[in-house]
Amino acid sequence: MKLGMIGLGRMGGNMSERLLNDGHEVVVFDPDSSAVDALAEKGASAASSLGDVVSQLEAPRTVWVMVPSGDITEITVNKLVELLEEGDTLIDGGNSNYKESQRRGEHAAQTGIDFLDSGTSGGVWGLANGYCLTVGGNRDAYNRNRPIFKTLAPDDSDGNLHVGPTGSGHYVKMIHNGIEYGLMQAYAEGFELLAAKEDFKLDLGAIAENWTRGSVIRSWLLDLTVDELEKDPQLEELSSYVDDSGEGRWTVDASVELAVPAPVITAALQMRFRSRQSNPLGGKMLAAMRNGFGGHAVKKAD
């Protein structure tokens, strides 16, 4: 198939290359012209603007958007809705909020454009290993674009799934990322407990590697942990500051809206907030209250 790819960052660039490697024709655009040039050298058709992408495609067109969620996605999608025509397909493969995807789908439908929201998981490893895709939107539009999804997925019969109506693809990806938060926090707590038992002098890297060999908790996240501990056994080169990109917050919001308890995911998100604080006021308040009601000793600030 021939399609346009908007956004050539860590994900979009590798996805374009994977599509090219499987014989698809890809028209690429990114504000960073060097990223466009790099893909052009690998066989993509370079475009200088969104309009140029659309002009290089024949109806019915397919344009995949792979840009950061929020304002950039909003601006890009709105512009493409103006440029595309009835019968064309617009795919948002980024980590957009599912409610925004529902709204954008309704907006696109007003001019007869099919809007698909694709939850896309695989990270920087996707070029070689493929991407796990959960797609929301019109099933006929999904089927028309199935060759694209098959190429991007790890296997042409697995790893790409139409999950429901518009917004559902990004909703499923949001929950996926919430689960990811919980899993990562559990590993982090476990390894911190291992390290705290100093008299045992435990080798964290060796234990992590051993756990990848048939244990109940083996996973790709554990495989990555092994790699990181091999490079830096005590992770001394890293700070404990942990960012979040939004999906964990949205997952917790959904748990409140739906009245479905999600204590593990919520705690994992809160621990990321705590990781960014230095000598937080909350801890001082606890110390002050303990001292006040029981005369318990406190540690004075340096």
JOSULFEN-V986825 format. One record per residue. N is the residue number from 1. RES is the residue in three letters. PSI is psi in degrees with one decimal (none if undefined). BURIAL is + if it has 16 or more other ideal C-beta (glycine too) atoms within 10 Angstrom, else -. Layout:
n=N res=RES psi=PSI burial=BURIAL
n=N res=RES psi=PSI burial=BURIAL
This chain:
n=1 res=MET psi=163.5 burial=-
n=2 res=LYS psi=133.5 burial=-
n=3 res=LEU psi=165.2 burial=+
n=4 res=GLY psi=143.4 burial=+
n=5 res=MET psi=118.8 burial=+
n=6 res=ILE psi=118.6 burial=+
n=7 res=GLY psi=112.5 burial=+
n=8 res=LEU psi=41.1 burial=+
n=9 res=GLY psi=-153.6 burial=-
n=10 res=ARG psi=-35.6 burial=-
n=11 res=MET psi=-55.5 burial=+
n=12 res=GLY psi=-37.8 burial=+
n=13 res=GLY psi=-46.6 burial=+
n=14 res=ASN psi=-36.6 burial=+
n=15 res=MET psi=-41.1 burial=+
n=16 res=SER psi=-43.6 burial=+
n=17 res=GLU psi=-40.3 burial=+
n=18 res=ARG psi=-40.3 burial=+
n=19 res=LEU psi=-43.3 burial=+
n=20 res=LEU psi=-41.3 burial=+
n=21 res=ASN psi=-23.4 burial=-
n=22 res=ASP psi=12.3 burial=-
n=23 res=GLY psi=3.3 burial=-
n=24 res=HIS psi=154.0 burial=+
n=25 res=GLU psi=124.5 burial=-
n=26 res=VAL psi=123.7 burial=+
n=27 res=VAL psi=121.0 burial=+
n=28 res=VAL psi=145.7 burial=+
n=29 res=PHE psi=140.7 burial=+
n=30 res=ASP psi=144.7 burial=+
n=31 res=PRO psi=-24.9 burial=-
n=32 res=ASP psi=102.7 burial=-
n=33 res=SER psi=-26.6 burial=-
n=34 res=SER psi=-33.4 burial=-
n=35 res=ALA psi=-38.4 burial=+
n=36 res=VAL psi=-45.6 burial=+
n=37 res=ASP psi=-39.5 burial=-
n=38 res=ALA psi=-39.9 burial=+
n=39 res=LEU psi=-33.5 burial=+
n=40 res=ALA psi=-36.4 burial=-
n=41 res=GLU psi=-20.3 burial=-
n=42 res=LYS psi=6.2 burial=-
n=43 res=GLY psi=-3.1 burial=-
n=44 res=ALA psi=159.5 burial=+
n=45 res=SER psi=125.2 burial=+
n=46 res=ALA psi=141.9 burial=+
n=47 res=ALA psi=149.7 burial=+
n=48 res=SER psi=-5.9 burial=-
n=49 res=SER psi=171.4 burial=-
n=50 res=LEU psi=-42.0 burial=+
n=51 res=GLY psi=-36.9 burial=-
n=52 res=ASP psi=-37.8 burial=-
n=53 res=VAL psi=-51.6 burial=+
n=54 res=VAL psi=-39.4 burial=+
n=55 res=SER psi=-24.0 burial=-
n=56 res=GLN psi=-3.8 burial=+
n=57 res=LEU psi=146.0 burial=+
n=58 res=GLU psi=144.5 burial=-
n=59 res=ALA psi=144.5 burial=-
n=60 res=PRO psi=128.4 burial=+
n=61 res=ARG psi=156.6 burial=+
n=62 res=THR psi=126.6 burial=+
n=63 res=VAL psi=126.6 burial=+
n=64 res=TRP psi=127.0 burial=+
n=65 res=VAL psi=125.5 burial=+
n=66 res=MET psi=68.1 burial=+
n=67 res=VAL psi=165.4 burial=+
n=68 res=PRO psi=146.2 burial=-
n=69 res=SER psi=160.8 burial=+
n=70 res=GLY psi=-140.3 burial=-
n=71 res=ASP psi=-39.2 burial=-
n=72 res=ILE psi=-43.6 burial=-
n=73 res=THR psi=-43.3 burial=+
n=74 res=GLU psi=-48.7 burial=-
n=75 res=ILE psi=-43.7 burial=-
n=76 res=THR psi=-46.4 burial=+
n=77 res=VAL psi=-44.6 burial=+
n=78 res=ASN psi=-41.1 burial=-
n=79 res=LYS psi=-41.1 burial=-
n=80 res=LEU psi=-34.3 burial=+
n=81 res=VAL psi=-34.4 burial=+
n=82 res=GLU psi=-33.5 burial=-
n=83 res=LEU psi=-33.2 burial=+
n=84 res=LEU psi=169.8 burial=+
n=85 res=GLU psi=170.5 burial=-
n=86 res=GLU psi=133.6 burial=-
n=87 res=GLY psi=-13.4 burial=-
n=88 res=ASP psi=162.4 burial=+
n=89 res=THR psi=132.3 burial=+
n=90 res=LEU psi=123.1 burial=+
n=91 res=ILE psi=126.2 burial=+
n=92 res=ASP psi=110.0 burial=+
n=93 res=GLY psi=7.2 burial=+
n=94 res=GLY psi=-174.1 burial=+
n=95 res=ASN psi=62.2 burial=+
n=96 res=SER psi=152.9 burial=+
n=97 res=ASN psi=133.4 burial=+
n=98 res=TYR psi=-30.3 burial=+
n=99 res=LYS psi=-37.3 burial=-
n=100 res=GLU psi=-36.4 burial=+
n=101 res=SER psi=-38.8 burial=+
n=102 res=GLN psi=-44.9 burial=+
n=103 res=ARG psi=-43.4 burial=+
n=104 res=ARG psi=-35.3 burial=+
n=105 res=GLY psi=-41.1 burial=+
n=106 res=GLU psi=-40.0 burial=-
n=107 res=HIS psi=-44.7 burial=-
n=108 res=ALA psi=-36.7 burial=+
n=109 res=ALA psi=-24.8 burial=-
n=110 res=GLN psi=-25.5 burial=-
n=111 res=THR psi=15.5 burial=-
n=112 res=GLY psi=16.0 burial=-
n=113 res=ILE psi=131.7 burial=+
n=114 res=ASP psi=127.8 burial=+
n=115 res=PHE psi=123.4 burial=+
n=116 res=LEU psi=134.5 burial=+
n=117 res=ASP psi=120.7 burial=+
n=118 res=SER psi=112.1 burial=+
n=119 res=GLY psi=126.6 burial=+
n=120 res=THR psi=114.4 burial=+
n=121 res=SER psi=142.1 burial=+
n=122 res=GLY psi=-21.0 burial=+
n=123 res=GLY psi=-150.7 burial=-
n=124 res=VAL psi=-9.2 burial=-
n=125 res=TRP psi=-5.2 burial=-
n=126 res=GLY psi=-31.5 burial=+
n=127 res=LEU psi=-45.6 burial=+
n=128 res=ALA psi=-38.8 burial=-
n=129 res=ASN psi=-14.4 burial=-
n=130 res=GLY psi=172.2 burial=+
n=131 res=TYR psi=143.1 burial=+
n=132 res=CYS psi=123.6 burial=+
n=133 res=LEU psi=129.2 burial=+
n=134 res=THR psi=118.5 burial=+
n=135 res=VAL psi=131.6 burial=+
n=136 res=GLY psi=152.5 burial=+
n=137 res=GLY psi=-171.4 burial=+
n=138 res=ASN psi=126.5 burial=+
n=139 res=ARG psi=-35.4 burial=-
n=140 res=ASP psi=-41.1 burial=-
n=141 res=ALA psi=-38.6 burial=+
n=142 res=TYR psi=-46.2 burial=+
n=143 res=ASN psi=-38.5 burial=-
n=144 res=ARG psi=-33.8 burial=+
n=145 res=ASN psi=13.6 burial=+
n=146 res=ARG psi=-37.4 burial=-
n=147 res=PRO psi=-35.1 burial=+
n=148 res=ILE psi=-47.7 burial=+
n=149 res=PHE psi=-37.3 burial=+
n=150 res=LYS psi=-42.0 burial=+
n=151 res=THR psi=-41.7 burial=+
n=152 res=LEU psi=-28.7 burial=+
n=153 res=ALA psi=160.6 burial=+
n=154 res=PRO psi=-32.8 burial=+
n=155 res=ASP psi=145.4 burial=-
n=156 res=ASP psi=-9.2 burial=-
n=157 res=SER psi=-4.5 burial=-
n=158 res=ASP psi=157.3 burial=-
n=159 res=GLY psi=-5.5 burial=+
n=160 res=ASN psi=126.4 burial=+
n=161 res=LEU psi=129.7 burial=+
n=162 res=HIS psi=116.4 burial=+
n=163 res=VAL psi=-15.9 burial=+
n=164 res=GLY psi=-158.3 burial=-
n=165 res=PRO psi=178.0 burial=-
n=166 res=THR psi=131.9 burial=+
n=167 res=GLY psi=-24.3 burial=+
n=168 res=SER psi=-31.6 burial=+
n=169 res=GLY psi=-44.2 burial=+
n=170 res=HIS psi=-28.1 burial=+
n=171 res=TYR psi=-45.9 burial=+
n=172 res=VAL psi=-40.6 burial=+
n=173 res=LYS psi=-36.3 burial=+
n=174 res=MET psi=-46.3 burial=+
n=175 res=ILE psi=-39.5 burial=+
n=176 res=HIS psi=-47.2 burial=-
n=177 res=ASN psi=-32.5 burial=+
n=178 res=GLY psi=-43.3 burial=+
n=179 res=ILE psi=-41.3 burial=+
n=180 res=GLU psi=-43.1 burial=+
n=181 res=TYR psi=-47.4 burial=+
n=182 res=GLY psi=-43.4 burial=+
n=183 res=LEU psi=-45.9 burial=+
n=184 res=MET psi=-40.5 burial=+
n=185 res=GLN psi=-39.2 burial=+
n=186 res=ALA psi=-44.6 burial=-
n=187 res=TYR psi=-44.4 burial=+
n=188 res=ALA psi=-44.2 burial=+
n=189 res=GLU psi=-41.8 burial=-
n=190 res=GLY psi=-46.0 burial=-
n=191 res=PHE psi=-30.6 burial=+
n=192 res=GLU psi=-36.8 burial=-
n=193 res=LEU psi=-38.0 burial=-
n=194 res=LEU psi=-46.6 burial=-
n=195 res=ALA psi=-30.6 burial=-
n=196 res=ALA psi=-22.0 burial=-
n=197 res=LYS psi=72.7 burial=-
n=198 res=GLU psi=-30.8 burial=-
n=199 res=ASP psi=-18.1 burial=-
n=200 res=PHE psi=-16.5 burial=-
n=201 res=LYS psi=53.6 burial=-
n=202 res=LEU psi=138.8 burial=-
n=203 res=ASP psi=101.1 burial=-
n=204 res=LEU psi=-41.7 burial=+
n=205 res=GLY psi=-42.8 burial=+
n=206 res=ALA psi=-39.4 burial=-
n=207 res=ILE psi=-44.4 burial=-
n=208 res=ALA psi=-44.8 burial=+
n=209 res=GLU psi=-40.3 burial=+
n=210 res=ASN psi=-39.0 burial=-
n=211 res=TRP psi=-20.2 burial=+
n=212 res=THR psi=-10.2 burial=-
n=213 res=ARG psi=70.6 burial=-
n=214 res=GLY psi=1.6 burial=-
n=215 res=SER psi=162.6 burial=-
n=216 res=VAL psi=-30.1 burial=-
n=217 res=ILE psi=15.4 burial=-
n=218 res=ARG psi=145.7 burial=-
n=219 res=SER psi=172.1 burial=-
n=220 res=TRP psi=-36.5 burial=-
n=221 res=LEU psi=-38.2 burial=-
n=222 res=LEU psi=-37.4 burial=+
n=223 res=ASP psi=-44.0 burial=-
n=224 res=LEU psi=-35.8 burial=-
n=225 res=THR psi=-42.4 burial=+
n=226 res=VAL psi=-46.1 burial=+
n=227 res=ASP psi=-44.3 burial=-
n=228 res=GLU psi=-39.8 burial=-
n=229 res=LEU psi=-27.5 burial=+
n=230 res=GLU psi=-37.5 burial=-
n=231 res=LYS psi=-35.3 burial=-
n=232 res=ASP psi=85.4 burial=-
n=233 res=PRO psi=-31.1 burial=-
n=234 res=GLN psi=6.8 burial=-
n=235 res=LEU psi=38.1 burial=-
n=236 res=GLU psi=-20.4 burial=-
n=237 res=GLU psi=-7.0 burial=-
n=238 res=LEU psi=151.4 burial=-
n=239 res=SER psi=170.3 burial=-
n=240 res=SER psi=9.0 burial=-
n=241 res=TYR psi=125.4 burial=-
n=242 res=VAL psi=122.4 burial=+
n=243 res=ASP psi=172.4 burial=-
n=244 res=ASP psi=147.9 burial=-
n=245 res=SER psi=6.9 burial=-
n=246 res=GLY psi=-35.2 burial=-
n=247 res=GLU psi=-34.7 burial=+
n=248 res=GLY psi=-41.3 burial=+
n=249 res=ARG psi=-43.3 burial=+
n=250 res=TRP psi=-36.0 burial=+
n=251 res=THR psi=-44.2 burial=+
n=252 res=VAL psi=-39.9 burial=+
n=253 res=ASP psi=-42.8 burial=-
n=254 res=ALA psi=-37.2 burial=+
n=255 res=SER psi=-36.0 burial=+
n=256 res=VAL psi=-46.1 burial=-
n=257 res=GLU psi=-38.4 burial=-
n=258 res=LEU psi=-2.6 burial=-
n=259 res=ALA psi=41.6 burial=-
n=260 res=VAL psi=117.1 burial=-
n=261 res=PRO psi=135.6 burial=-
n=262 res=ALA psi=61.7 burial=+
n=263 res=PRO psi=-34.9 burial=-
n=264 res=VAL psi=-47.9 burial=-
n=265 res=ILE psi=-40.8 burial=+
n=266 res=THR psi=-45.3 burial=+
n=267 res=ALA psi=-38.4 burial=-
n=268 res=ALA psi=-41.2 burial=+
n=269 res=LEU psi=-43.8 burial=+
n=270 res=GLN psi=-34.9 burial=-
n=271 res=MET psi=-31.3 burial=-
n=272 res=ARG psi=-40.1 burial=+
n=273 res=PHE psi=-45.3 burial=-
n=274 res=ARG psi=-33.3 burial=-
n=275 res=SER psi=-19.3 burial=-
n=276 res=ARG psi=-1.3 burial=-
n=277 res=GLN psi=146.4 burial=-
n=278 res=SER psi=118.3 burial=-
n=279 res=ASN psi=58.4 burial=-
n=280 res=PRO psi=151.0 burial=-
n=281 res=LEU psi=-35.6 burial=-
n=282 res=GLY psi=-42.2 burial=-
n=283 res=GLY psi=-39.3 burial=-
n=284 res=LYS psi=-38.6 burial=-
n=285 res=MET psi=-43.1 burial=-
n=286 res=LEU psi=-45.8 burial=-
n=287 res=ALA psi=-41.8 burial=-
n=288 res=ALA psi=-42.5 burial=-
n=289 res=MET psi=-42.4 burial=-
n=290 res=ARG psi=-40.5 burial=-
n=291 res=ASN psi=-37.5 burial=-
n=292 res=GLY psi=-45.1 burial=-
n=293 res=PHE psi=-22.5 burial=-
n=294 res=GLY psi=0.3 burial=-
n=295 res=GLY psi=21.4 burial=-
n=296 res=HIS psi=146.2 burial=-
n=297 res=ALA psi=146.2 burial=-
n=298 res=VAL psi=153.8 burial=-
n=299 res=LYS psi=121.2 burial=-
n=300 res=LYS psi=150.5 burial=-
n=301 res=ALA psi=147.5 burial=-
n=302 res=ASP psi=none burial=-
